[in-house]
Amino acid sequence: MSFIKIKSIILSGIFGLLLVAGILQSNAIAQFPGISLRFHTPISGQAALEVRQYAAQTNNPYPFWPTFWHQHNASLSAGLRTAQATIISFSGDAMLVWPAEYITGSAPGQLDSSGIAVSKALAHRLWGSTNIIGMRVYVNDAPRTVRGVFAGEAELALLPYHIEYTGQYWTAAELAGGPAHPTRSCAESFAISAGLGRPNHILMSGPGTISRFMAFSPLILLTVYALGLLVKFTRKYYPSAIAPIFIAGGLVLAILLPAMLNAMPPWLIPTQFSDFGFWGNLISQAQGSFREFLSAAPMQRDVELRLYLIRQIAIFILTLCIGLVIPALLTPRAPKEYNYVHSQTERTTPK
């Protein structure tokens, strides 16, 4: 086996591993919620309760369900050990405020007002172990019971509150449900109609869309190369099968196209691609969303999301580079032409 073939096999294996890593990274980013409202002026617990009551109405034109939260620091103690940790207090769905994989136990429930979930790093700091389900911990001297331990190197705890407890205040809200493809204007309209006022920042699901594109676009490169090899092989050995192959490919594309279009956001479906105003508006919206994503004061969860995105970009660049190198290695090089005239001259010229 030649060195070029060995090299191409190794690169193909790396390419496959990077594809899997990119898809896993994309799935991790997809767990982050799609709409996050941020407020500079805190929302009172009573106002949050009224928003929930508004959201429960059947005539609500924007059927979102909000999860409220805010981030702060607190002192935690367990036995003789203490730690200063980041606390995310919330009312609603814990997975919306901190998407995480749980090592033991689970996230506190939406009606749980006495539980807590801690990160692996915080569990090791306070107990030296992750086998701590049911253990008691004090948060600013208030007792809580550990419900779960989630993966993470940051010392972090999730603290649930029942929505009826109006002594809390909130600076962020995650919107679940709503239309199939919610827009920024829908989220803003819901916030104003529900009495929250206009949010200072609305963070949409742009990172998830970008990460999916980066995860699956190298497959397009691989598919194009594989189809090129198939066409080349068929032309050489089975030229009569070219037409049936193209017909079969067209039928497969016709079957898959509706499902593909249904999975895409409406602004990506090519119904307005010939309208130059559509493209200008799309670029303007994308620039505004990107600027807002960067300008919003980053919470711990935002930092985590940005780290995921940086890793996804690095994986995408490596995958694309290797995907371009492999076809170049496997493409046979044309042999050098033998200069017959020059060779005959060398033979007849006396030394």
Secondary structure, 3 states (H helix, E strand, C coil): CCHHHHHHHHHHHHHHHHHHHHHHHHHHHHCCCCCEEEEEEEEEHHHHHHHHHHHCCCCCCCCEEEEEEEEEEEEEEECCEEEEEEEEEEECCHHHHCCCCEEEECCCCCCCCCEEEEEHHHHHHHCCCCCCCCCEEEECCEEEEEEEEECCCCCEEEEECCCCCCCCEEEEEEEEECCCCCCHHHHHHHHHHHCCCCCCEEECCHHHHHHHHHHHHHHHHHHHHHHHHHHHHHHHHCHHHHHHHHHHHHHHHHHHHHHHHHHCCHHHCCCCCCCHHHHHHHHHHHHHHHHHHHHCCCCHHHHHHHHHHHHHHHHHHHHHHHHHHHHHHHCCCCCCCCCHHHHHHHHHCCC
